[in-house]
Each structure stands twice: as C-alpha cells, then as structure tokens.
C-alpha cells in the first residue's frame, strides 16, 4: 500500500500494488539485487486523476541479526516509469458540459529508504514486513509516498 504525502496527497488517493525481487545474500548481513512492481494510486474526491508507477530499481539490505527474526535497513534506487491519467466531465456554464481525457508518461529517478524485518517460519520461507519512503525526483517537484508492505520470501 502506498500513502501519498506532500503535493501528491492533494491529487490522488491511496495506492495498491505489488512487487517481485531477486536478491543475492553476499553474507549473513548484506543482500542486494533488483526489484520491479506496479503501484496504482486511485482518484480522490471524484477529480478523475490517477497515477501509476512501475519501479525498476536496485535494492540493498543490511541485516542486524542472524537469527530467525532479522531486522534490517535498506534502500531502493533506480527508475520509476510513471503514467498519469485524468478523466472527467466539467460544466462550463452556458458553454455546456465537456468531457476531458488526458494522459502523460515520464521516466524519473527515485529512491526509497526502507526499515523492516524478516521472520523465517522455516529454513526457506520468511515473512517480510517493511515501511519505505519513496521519493521520485520529477522536473517540477517530487512525487513522494509512504509504503507499508507485507510479503513472503522464498530462498532457493
């Protein structure tokens, strides 16, 4: 789930999506790899504005423990493919009501510092719970949202 903050919170509602990662454990305290996913922010107040983001990012995690419960800090850094859409009908008084539909795409750099934990329920399967603050650097301002994520890890 993505909760918009700053300027983004005035334009769109809560975002929902998913992601898939592939990480390599360099040692018991550090792993890194790649991640991609999809997040779609819903319209709010019937304004007709939606935003979707597809991140393709490098991921790094530092673990503070080697036990079944592994708290960590990390960061994502990479490209965010953004698409904004606006659909709505607007009343212009004596000129009548007009339907407007617009969309635009951008590719921008962004990063997301992360705090979380992994809890291993077996040798190969873990629960991953984290919070991350994503900041996408656009030309006019930044797009920012707070992500609360729950997922599963399967070790090969």
N, CA and C atoms as an extended XYZ file, in Angstrom:
468
Properties=species:S:1:pos:R:3:atomname:S:1:resname:S:1:resid:I:1 pbc="F F F"
N         0.839       -1.170        0.000 N   UNK     1
C         0.000        0.000        0.000 CA  UNK     1
C         0.886        1.236        0.000 C   UNK     1
N         0.484        2.234       -0.799 N   UNK     2
C         1.231        3.484       -0.856 CA  UNK     2
C         0.348        4.636       -0.422 C   UNK     2
N         0.800        5.383        0.570 N   UNK     3
C         0.053        6.519        1.083 CA  UNK     3
C         0.734        7.805        0.624 C   UNK     3
N         0.082        8.574       -0.280 N   UNK     4
C         0.703        9.787       -0.815 CA  UNK     4
C         0.996       10.810        0.283 C   UNK     4
N         2.132       11.484        0.141 N   UNK     5
C         2.497       12.573        1.048 CA  UNK     5
C         2.874       13.797        0.216 C   UNK     5
N         2.883       14.953        0.837 N   UNK     6
C         3.244       16.190        0.144 CA  UNK     6
C         2.248       16.548       -0.938 C   UNK     6
N         2.749       17.089       -2.036 N   UNK     7
C         1.890       17.518       -3.142 CA  UNK     7
C         1.051       16.384       -3.717 C   UNK     7
N         1.574       15.186       -3.711 N   UNK     8
C         0.843       14.058       -4.276 CA  UNK     8
C        -0.447       13.777       -3.515 C   UNK     8
N        -0.461       14.054       -2.206 N   UNK     9
C        -1.642       13.752       -1.393 CA  UNK     9
C        -2.844       14.617       -1.752 C   UNK     9
N        -2.621       15.740       -2.424 N   UNK    10
C        -3.752       16.586       -2.828 CA  UNK    10
C        -4.352       16.144       -4.150 C   UNK    10
N        -3.682       15.233       -4.866 N   UNK    11
C        -4.157       14.855       -6.186 CA  UNK    11
C        -4.708       13.450       -6.305 C   UNK    11
N        -4.155       12.502       -5.538 N   UNK    12
C        -4.578       11.110       -5.676 CA  UNK    12
C        -4.798       10.485       -4.300 C   UNK    12
N        -5.467        9.339       -4.314 N   UNK    13
C        -5.734        8.612       -3.078 CA  UNK    13
C        -4.700        7.529       -2.836 C   UNK    13
N        -5.047        6.595       -1.991 N   UNK    14
C        -4.163        5.503       -1.593 CA  UNK    14
C        -3.831        4.621       -2.794 C   UNK    14
N        -2.589        4.161       -2.841 N   UNK    15
C        -2.145        3.285       -3.918 CA  UNK    15
C        -2.084        1.835       -3.470 C   UNK    15
N        -2.353        0.934       -4.412 N   UNK    16
C        -2.292       -0.501       -4.147 CA  UNK    16
C        -1.480       -1.154       -5.258 C   UNK    16
N        -0.659       -2.118       -4.903 N   UNK    17
C         0.142       -2.784       -5.927 CA  UNK    17
C         0.901       -3.958       -5.378 C   UNK    17
N         1.921       -4.365       -6.118 N   UNK    18
C         2.744       -5.491       -5.726 CA  UNK    18
C         4.115       -5.387       -6.366 C   UNK    18
N         5.028       -6.229       -5.899 N   UNK    19
C         6.399       -6.199       -6.419 CA  UNK    19
C         7.003       -7.591       -6.337 C   UNK    19
N         8.058       -7.780       -7.121 N   UNK    20
C         8.838       -9.011       -7.074 CA  UNK    20
C        10.315       -8.620       -7.064 C   UNK    20
N        11.074       -9.312       -6.227 N   UNK    21
C        12.501       -9.006       -6.067 CA  UNK    21
C        13.329      -10.266       -6.247 C   UNK    21
N        14.550      -10.062       -6.673 N   UNK    22
C        15.550      -11.118       -6.685 CA  UNK    22
C        16.788      -10.578       -5.998 C   UNK    22
N        17.137      -11.143       -4.847 N   UNK    23
C        18.284      -10.664       -4.078 CA  UNK    23
C        19.301      -11.776       -3.873 C   UNK    23
N        20.556      -11.382       -3.806 N   UNK    24
C        21.649      -12.298       -3.542 CA  UNK    24
C        22.219      -11.977       -2.164 C   UNK    24
N        22.386      -12.998       -1.321 N   UNK    25
C        22.981      -12.817        0.002 CA  UNK    25
C        24.504      -12.845       -0.127 C   UNK    25
N        25.131      -11.685       -0.021 N   UNK    26
C        26.590      -11.617       -0.094 CA  UNK    26
C        27.231      -12.189        1.159 C   UNK    26
N        26.584      -11.972        2.293 N   UNK    27
C        26.974      -12.598        3.560 CA  UNK    27
C        25.738      -12.577        4.461 C   UNK    27
N        25.888      -12.913        5.722 N   UNK    28
C        24.719      -13.003        6.611 CA  UNK    28
C        24.139      -11.635        6.973 C   UNK    28
N        24.844      -10.549        6.630 N   UNK    29
C        24.359       -9.214        6.988 CA  UNK    29
C        24.003       -8.333        5.800 C   UNK    29
N        24.333       -8.744        4.565 N   UNK    30
C        24.082       -7.862        3.423 CA  UNK    30
C        23.571       -8.653        2.218 C   UNK    30
N        22.481       -8.143        1.638 N   UNK    31
C        21.980       -8.709        0.379 CA  UNK    31
C        21.643       -7.561       -0.564 C   UNK    31
N        21.701       -7.846       -1.855 N   UNK    32
C        21.401       -6.831       -2.869 CA  UNK    32
C        20.850       -7.527       -4.107 C   UNK    32
N        20.107       -6.751       -4.904 N   UNK    33
C        19.542       -7.306       -6.119 CA  UNK    33
C        18.674       -6.300       -6.844 C   UNK    33
N        17.683       -6.807       -7.567 N   UNK    34
C        16.792       -5.982       -8.374 CA  UNK    34
C        15.343       -6.206       -7.965 C   UNK    34
N        14.533       -5.181       -8.210 N   UNK    35
C        13.107       -5.264       -7.901 CA  UNK    35
C        12.305       -4.518       -8.957 C   UNK    35
N        11.132       -5.047       -9.272 N   UNK    36
C        10.169       -4.343      -10.114 CA  UNK    36
C         8.781       -4.598       -9.548 C   UNK    36
N         7.835       -3.809       -9.985 N   UNK    37
C         6.473       -3.965       -9.482 CA  UNK    37
C         5.520       -3.023      -10.177 C   UNK    37
N         4.394       -2.812       -9.545 N   UNK    38
C         3.369       -1.924      -10.076 CA  UNK    38
C         2.585       -1.356       -8.904 C   UNK    38
N         2.336       -0.044       -8.927 N   UNK    39
C         1.547        0.622       -7.891 CA  UNK    39
C         0.595        1.586       -8.570 C   UNK    39
N        -0.686        1.480       -8.261 N   UNK    40
C        -1.700        2.336       -8.868 CA  UNK    40
C        -2.399        3.144       -7.778 C   UNK    40
N        -2.313        4.467       -7.902 N   UNK    41
C        -2.978        5.370       -6.961 CA  UNK    41
C        -4.360        5.711       -7.496 C   UNK    41
N        -5.369        5.547       -6.661 N   UNK    42
C        -6.753        5.799       -7.049 CA  UNK    42
C        -7.053        7.291       -7.071 C   UNK    42
N        -8.124        7.629       -7.749 N   UNK    43
C        -8.565        9.018       -7.747 CA  UNK    43
C        -9.155        9.353       -6.385 C   UNK    43
N        -9.221       10.631       -6.079 N   UNK    44
C        -9.806       11.100       -4.832 CA  UNK    44
C       -10.744       12.266       -5.129 C   UNK    44
N       -11.770       12.395       -4.370 N   UNK    45
C       -12.742       13.497       -4.499 CA  UNK    45
C       -13.325       13.609       -5.899 C   UNK    45
N       -13.449       12.485       -6.598 N   UNK    46
C       -14.023       12.453       -7.953 CA  UNK    46
C       -13.357       13.432       -8.916 C   UNK    46
N       -12.065       13.647       -8.752 N   UNK    47
C       -11.328       14.543       -9.636 CA  UNK    47
C       -10.926       13.856      -10.932 C   UNK    47
N       -10.971       12.533      -10.968 N   UNK    48
C       -10.637       11.800      -12.182 CA  UNK    48
C        -9.159       11.609      -12.432 C   UNK    48
N        -8.290       11.976      -11.486 N   UNK    49
C        -6.844       11.860      -11.662 CA  UNK    49
C        -6.347       10.565      -11.034 C   UNK    49
N        -5.630        9.750      -11.806 N   UNK    50
C        -4.980        8.545      -11.288 CA  UNK    50
C        -3.508        8.581      -11.681 C   UNK    50
N        -2.703        7.869      -10.930 N   UNK    51
C        -1.269        7.792      -11.191 CA  UNK    51
C        -0.830        6.358      -10.979 C   UNK    51
N        -0.027        5.846      -11.908 N   UNK    52
C         0.564        4.525      -11.719 CA  UNK    52
C         2.082        4.635      -11.839 C   UNK    52
N         2.774        3.762      -11.117 N   UNK    53
C         4.236        3.759      -11.105 CA  UNK    53
C         4.736        2.335      -11.257 C   UNK    53
N         5.721        2.162      -12.123 N   UNK    54
C         6.409        0.879      -12.284 CA  UNK    54
C         7.877        1.128      -11.947 C   UNK    54
N         8.316        0.693      -10.756 N   UNK    55
C         9.726        0.864      -10.409 CA  UNK    55
C        10.578       -0.272      -10.983 C   UNK    55
N        11.760        0.067      -11.446 N   UNK    56
C        12.793       -0.903      -11.809 CA  UNK    56
C        14.039       -0.401      -11.078 C   UNK    56
N        14.323       -1.025       -9.935 N   UNK    57
C        15.299       -0.461       -9.008 CA  UNK    57
C        16.292       -1.502       -8.507 C   UNK    57
N        17.455       -1.010       -8.108 N   UNK    58
C        18.425       -1.817       -7.371 CA  UNK    58
C        18.044       -1.743       -5.896 C   UNK    58
N        18.196       -2.851       -5.193 N   UNK    59
C        17.806       -2.944       -3.787 CA  UNK    59
C        18.998       -3.411       -2.969 C   UNK    59
N        19.181       -2.801       -1.816 N   UNK    60
C        20.203       -3.252       -0.877 CA  UNK    60
C        19.611       -3.337        0.518 C   UNK    60
N        19.999       -4.377        1.281 N   UNK    61
C        19.516       -4.550        2.656 CA  UNK    61
C        20.687       -4.879        3.568 C   UNK    61
N        20.702       -4.240        4.742 N   UNK    62
C        21.677       -4.577        5.781 CA  UNK    62
C        20.908       -5.149        6.969 C   UNK    62
N        21.248       -6.385        7.373 N   UNK    63
C        20.568       -7.087        8.467 CA  UNK    63
C        21.351       -6.924        9.762 C   UNK    63
N        20.603       -6.692       10.858 N   UNK    64
C        21.225       -6.507       12.171 CA  UNK    64
C        21.341       -7.809       12.959 C   UNK    64
N        20.789       -8.901       12.438 N   UNK    65
C        20.755      -10.152       13.177 CA  UNK    65
C        20.926      -11.326       12.220 C   UNK    65
N        21.355      -12.454       12.780 N   UNK    66
C        21.462      -13.686       12.009 CA  UNK    66
C        20.441      -14.718       12.468 C   UNK    66
N        19.505      -14.317       13.315 N   UNK    67
C        18.521      -15.250       13.868 CA  UNK    67
C        17.311      -15.377       12.941 C   UNK    67
N        16.267      -16.048       13.408 N   UNK    68
C        15.027      -16.181       12.626 CA  UNK    68
C        14.345      -14.827       12.432 C   UNK    68
N        14.509      -13.926       13.404 N   UNK    69
C        13.973      -12.563       13.320 CA  UNK    69
C        15.113      -11.638       12.924 C   UNK    69
N        15.029      -11.066       11.688 N   UNK    70
C        16.131      -10.285       11.138 CA  UNK    70
C        15.671       -8.860       10.813 C   UNK    70
N        15.807       -7.912       11.750 N   UNK    71
C        15.510       -6.518       11.405 CA  UNK    71
C        16.549       -5.995       10.419 C   UNK    71
N        16.114       -5.054        9.546 N   UNK    72
C        17.041       -4.535        8.541 CA  UNK    72
C        16.728       -3.088        8.182 C   UNK    72
N        17.718       -2.450        7.562 N   UNK    73
C        17.549       -1.166        6.879 CA  UNK    73
C        18.005       -1.386        5.446 C   UNK    73
N        17.468       -0.594        4.556 N   UNK    74
C        17.859       -0.751        3.164 CA  UNK    74
C        17.473        0.449        2.343 C   UNK    74
N        17.699        0.329        1.061 N   UNK    75
C        17.281        1.387        0.148 CA  UNK    75
C        17.056        0.802       -1.241 C   UNK    75
N        16.166        1.438       -1.968 N   UNK    76
C        15.940        1.162       -3.387 CA  UNK    76
C        16.424        2.397       -4.143 C   UNK    76
N        17.010        2.187       -5.313 N   UNK    77
C        17.414        3.314       -6.151 CA  UNK    77
C        17.304        2.879       -7.607 C   UNK    77
N        16.622        3.712       -8.407 N   UNK    78
C        16.520        3.378       -9.817 CA  UNK    78
C        15.470        4.180      -10.542 C   UNK    78
N        14.927        3.567      -11.599 N   UNK    79
C        13.973        4.237      -12.476 CA  UNK    79
C        12.540        3.950      -12.062 C   UNK    79
N        11.701        4.975      -12.216 N   UNK    80
C        10.265        4.854      -11.976 CA  UNK    80
C         9.557        5.306      -13.249 C   UNK    80
N         8.801        4.403      -13.835 N   UNK    81
C         8.021        4.698      -15.033 CA  UNK    81
C         6.633        5.134      -14.563 C   UNK    81
N         6.292        6.394      -14.795 N   UNK    82
C         5.063        6.988      -14.275 CA  UNK    82
C         4.061        7.229      -15.394 C   UNK    82
N         2.781        7.032      -15.085 N   UNK    83
C         1.710        7.358      -16.020 CA  UNK    83
C         0.583        8.018      -15.242 C   UNK    83
N         0.244        9.231      -15.645 N   UNK    84
C        -0.871        9.962      -15.036 CA  UNK    84
C        -2.017       10.032      -16.035 C   UNK    84
N        -3.233        9.824      -15.543 N   UNK    85
C        -4.429        9.908      -16.388 CA  UNK    85
C        -5.450       10.795      -15.704 C   UNK    85
N        -6.161       11.566      -16.509 N   UNK    86
C        -7.221       12.415      -15.976 CA  UNK    86
C        -8.444       12.259      -16.869 C   UNK    86
N        -9.550       11.897      -16.271 N   UNK    87
C       -10.827       11.775      -16.964 CA  UNK    87
C       -11.876       12.502      -16.142 C   UNK    87
N       -12.683       13.307      -16.783 N   UNK    88
C       -13.740       13.988      -16.041 CA  UNK    88
C       -14.631       14.807      -16.937 C   UNK    88
N       -15.781       15.101      -16.418 N   UNK    89
C       -16.721       15.992      -17.094 CA  UNK    89
C       -16.772       17.293      -16.313 C   UNK    89
N       -16.692       18.389      -17.045 N   UNK    90
C       -16.638       19.697      -16.411 CA  UNK    90
C       -17.709       20.597      -17.016 C   UNK    90
N       -18.422       21.284      -16.146 N   UNK    91
C       -19.502       22.176      -16.562 CA  UNK    91
C       -18.941       23.583      -16.714 C   UNK    91
N       -19.067       24.127      -17.929 N   UNK    92
C       -18.576       25.470      -18.213 CA  UNK    92
C       -19.739       26.446      -18.376 C   UNK    92
N       -20.736       26.313      -17.529 N   UNK    93
C       -21.882       27.230      -17.535 CA  UNK    93
C       -22.633       27.199      -18.850 C   UNK    93
N       -22.815       28.377      -19.451 N   UNK    94
C       -23.598       28.472      -20.691 CA  UNK    94
C       -22.902       27.792      -21.876 C   UNK    94
N       -21.613       27.459      -21.729 N   UNK    95
C       -20.895       26.774      -22.808 CA  UNK    95
C       -21.173       25.272      -22.809 C   UNK    95
N       -21.774       24.752      -21.747 N   UNK    96
C       -22.120       23.339      -21.679 CA  UNK    96
C       -21.123       22.525      -20.873 C   UNK    96
N       -21.362       21.233      -20.854 N   UNK    97
C       -20.513       20.292      -20.140 CA  UNK    97
C       -19.628       19.562      -21.143 C   UNK    97
N       -18.352       19.490      -20.815 N   UNK    98
C       -17.398       18.842      -21.705 CA  UNK    98
C       -16.663       17.728      -20.952 C   UNK    98
N       -16.420       16.632      -21.678 N   UNK    99
C       -15.651       15.529      -21.117 CA  UNK    99
C       -14.186       15.711      -21.527 C   UNK    99
N       -13.306       15.607      -20.542 N   UNK   100
C       -11.878       15.784      -20.777 CA  UNK   100
C       -11.164       14.479      -20.426 C   UNK   100
N       -10.281       14.032      -21.300 N   UNK   101
C        -9.475       12.848      -21.058 CA  UNK   101
C        -8.042       13.139      -21.510 C   UNK   101
N        -7.098       13.048      -20.567 N   UNK   102
C        -5.693       13.308      -20.871 CA  UNK   102
C        -4.834       12.263      -20.168 C   UNK   102
N        -3.664       12.017      -20.726 N   UNK   103
C        -2.706       11.149      -20.044 CA  UNK   103
C        -1.292       11.576      -20.429 C   UNK   103
N        -0.362       11.221      -19.592 N   UNK   104
C         1.039       11.534      -19.853 CA  UNK   104
C         1.934       10.535      -19.152 C   UNK   104
N         3.130       10.340      -19.695 N   UNK   105
C         4.083        9.416      -19.095 CA  UNK   105
C         5.424       10.113      -18.884 C   UNK   105
N         6.154        9.651      -17.891 N   UNK   106
C         7.501       10.139      -17.598 CA  UNK   106
C         8.318        8.987      -17.032 C   UNK   106
N         9.618        9.070      -17.194 N   UNK   107
C        10.548        8.151      -16.545 CA  UNK   107
C        11.494        8.994      -15.712 C   UNK   107
N        11.535        8.711      -14.416 N   UNK   108
C        12.317        9.530      -13.494 CA  UNK   108
C        13.130        8.650      -12.551 C   UNK   108
N        14.188        9.232      -11.975 N   UNK   109
C        14.964        8.573      -10.937 CA  UNK   109
C        14.276        8.724       -9.591 C   UNK   109
N        14.477        7.754       -8.735 N   UNK   110
C        13.919        7.847       -7.393 CA  UNK   110
C        14.658        6.938       -6.444 C   UNK   110
N        14.372        7.126       -5.167 N   UNK   111
C        14.966        6.273       -4.145 CA  UNK   111
C        13.976        6.062       -3.014 C   UNK   111
N        14.199        4.992       -2.258 N   UNK   112
C        13.272        4.651       -1.184 CA  UNK   112
C        14.021        4.026       -0.005 C   UNK   112
N        14.381        4.832        1.010 N   UNK   113
C        14.937        4.255        2.238 CA  UNK   113
C        13.891        3.359        2.904 C   UNK   113
N        14.357        2.254        3.481 N   UNK   114
C        13.455        1.229        3.999 CA  UNK   114
C        13.902        0.751        5.382 C   UNK   114
N        12.923        0.482        6.260 N   UNK   115
C        13.169       -0.212        7.527 CA  UNK   115
C        12.166       -1.356        7.606 C   UNK   115
N        12.624       -2.484        8.119 N   UNK   116
C        11.707       -3.613        8.216 CA  UNK   116
C        12.337       -4.786        8.925 C   UNK   116
N        11.644       -5.923        8.810 N   UNK   117
C        12.179       -7.156        9.365 CA  UNK   117
C        11.718       -8.339        8.525 C   UNK   117
N        12.530       -9.391        8.589 N   UNK   118
C        12.171      -10.681        8.011 CA  UNK   118
C        12.054      -11.654        9.166 C   UNK   118
N        11.012      -12.486        9.137 N   UNK   119
C        10.842      -13.518       10.146 CA  UNK   119
C        10.726      -14.863        9.439 C   UNK   119
N        11.705      -15.742        9.681 N   UNK   120
C        11.740      -17.029        9.000 CA  UNK   120
C        10.852      -18.038        9.722 C   UNK   120
N         9.863      -18.554        8.997 N   UNK   121
C         8.970      -19.582        9.538 CA  UNK   121
C         9.521      -20.978        9.242 C   UNK   121
N        10.474      -21.067        8.313 N   UNK   122
C        11.203      -22.300        8.025 CA  UNK   122
C        12.567      -21.890        7.474 C   UNK   122
N        13.384      -22.857        7.088 N   UNK   123
C        14.711      -22.537        6.545 CA  UNK   123
C        14.636      -21.766        5.235 C   UNK   123
N        13.557      -21.940        4.483 N   UNK   124
C        13.461      -21.369        3.142 CA  UNK   124
C        12.367      -20.313        2.972 C   UNK   124
N        11.482      -20.140        3.955 N   UNK   125
C        10.346      -19.225        3.805 CA  UNK   125
C        10.322      -18.224        4.963 C   UNK   125
N        10.146      -16.939        4.592 N   UNK   126
C        10.106      -15.882        5.605 CA  UNK   126
C         9.002      -14.887        5.285 C   UNK   126
N         8.539      -14.229        6.314 N   UNK   127
C         7.611      -13.112        6.198 CA  UNK   127
C         8.453      -11.842        6.186 C   UNK   127
N         8.186      -10.936        5.249 N   UNK   128
C         8.906       -9.661        5.157 CA  UNK   128
C         7.910       -8.530        5.389 C   UNK   128
N         8.149       -7.716        6.406 N   UNK   129
C         7.297       -6.569        6.725 CA  UNK   129
C         8.192       -5.333        6.719 C   UNK   129
N         7.805       -4.300        5.950 N   UNK   130
C         8.643       -3.107        5.913 CA  UNK   130
C         7.839       -1.853        5.633 C   UNK   130
N         8.483       -0.744        5.921 N   UNK   131
C         7.961        0.584        5.582 CA  UNK   131
C         9.042        1.283        4.776 C   UNK   131
N         8.629        1.940        3.692 N   UNK   132
C         9.608        2.664        2.883 CA  UNK   132
C         9.035        4.003        2.456 C   UNK   132
N         9.923        4.985        2.405 N   UNK   133
C         9.552        6.331        1.969 CA  UNK   133
C        10.115        6.519        0.565 C   UNK   133
N         9.242        6.481       -0.439 N   UNK   134
C         9.668        6.611       -1.833 CA  UNK   134
C         9.616        8.064       -2.253 C   UNK   134
N        10.707        8.538       -2.824 N   UNK   135
C        10.796        9.905       -3.326 CA  UNK   135
C        11.266        9.830       -4.778 C   UNK   135
N        10.375       10.224       -5.700 N   UNK   136
C        10.679       10.202       -7.131 CA  UNK   136
C        10.958       11.636       -7.558 C   UNK   136
N        12.116       11.849       -8.161 N   UNK   137
C        12.582       13.195       -8.488 CA  UNK   137
C        12.092       13.600       -9.883 C   UNK   137
N        11.003       14.368       -9.942 N   UNK   138
C        10.485       14.853      -11.222 CA  UNK   138
C        11.044       16.233      -11.497 C   UNK   138
N        10.850       16.732      -12.703 N   UNK   139
C        11.424       18.024      -13.085 CA  UNK   139
C        10.771       19.193      -12.347 C   UNK   139
N         9.485       19.101      -12.041 N   UNK   140
C         8.794       20.213      -11.375 CA  UNK   140
C         8.885       20.144       -9.860 C   UNK   140
N         8.651       18.979       -9.309 N   UNK   141
C         8.698       18.763       -7.863 CA  UNK   141
C         8.944       17.275       -7.663 C   UNK   141
N         8.816       16.815       -6.453 N   UNK   142
C         8.996       15.384       -6.225 CA  UNK   142
C         7.648       14.719       -5.987 C   UNK   142
N         7.586       13.447       -6.311 N   UNK   143
C         6.424       12.624       -6.015 CA  UNK   143
C         6.853       11.738       -4.861 C   UNK   143
N         6.126       11.779       -3.760 N   UNK   144
C         6.527       11.021       -2.579 CA  UNK   144
C         5.335       10.262       -1.999 C   UNK   144
N         5.642        9.057       -1.517 N   UNK   145
C         4.618        8.284       -0.825 CA  UNK   145
C         5.270        7.360        0.189 C   UNK   145
N         4.506        7.050        1.222 N   UNK   146
C         4.939        6.138        2.274 CA  UNK   146
C         4.355        4.775        1.976 C   UNK   146
N         5.194        3.783        1.815 N   UNK   147
C         4.722        2.428        1.520 CA  UNK   147
C         4.768        1.549        2.744 C   UNK   147
N         3.689        0.816        2.970 N   UNK   148
C         3.640       -0.212        4.000 CA  UNK   148
C         3.468       -1.536        3.274 C   UNK   148
N         4.431       -2.442        3.455 N   UNK   149
C         4.499       -3.640        2.633 CA  UNK   149
C         4.584       -4.899        3.473 C   UNK   149
N         3.870       -5.923        3.021 N   UNK   150
C         3.929       -7.247        3.614 CA  UNK   150
C         4.111       -8.244        2.475 C   UNK   150
N         5.072       -9.150        2.630 N   UNK   151
C         5.313      -10.117        1.577 CA  UNK   151
C         5.967      -11.371        2.111 C   UNK   151
N         6.249      -12.281        1.187 N   UNK   152
C         6.892      -13.540        1.521 CA  UNK   152
C         8.216      -13.665        0.788 C   UNK   152
N         9.164      -14.314        1.424 N   UNK   153
C        10.467      -14.574        0.838 CA  UNK   153
C        10.608      -16.081        0.690 C   UNK   153
N        11.017      -16.500       -0.473 N   UNK   154
C        11.315      -17.917       -0.722 CA  UNK   154
C        12.778      -18.024       -1.118 C   UNK   154
N        13.586      -18.666       -0.309 N   UNK   155
C        15.004      -18.837       -0.605 CA  UNK   155
C        15.184      -20.090       -1.441 C   UNK   155
N        16.005      -19.974       -2.472 N   UNK   156
C        16.277      -21.129       -3.327 CA  UNK   156
C        17.423      -21.960       -2.798 C   UNK   156
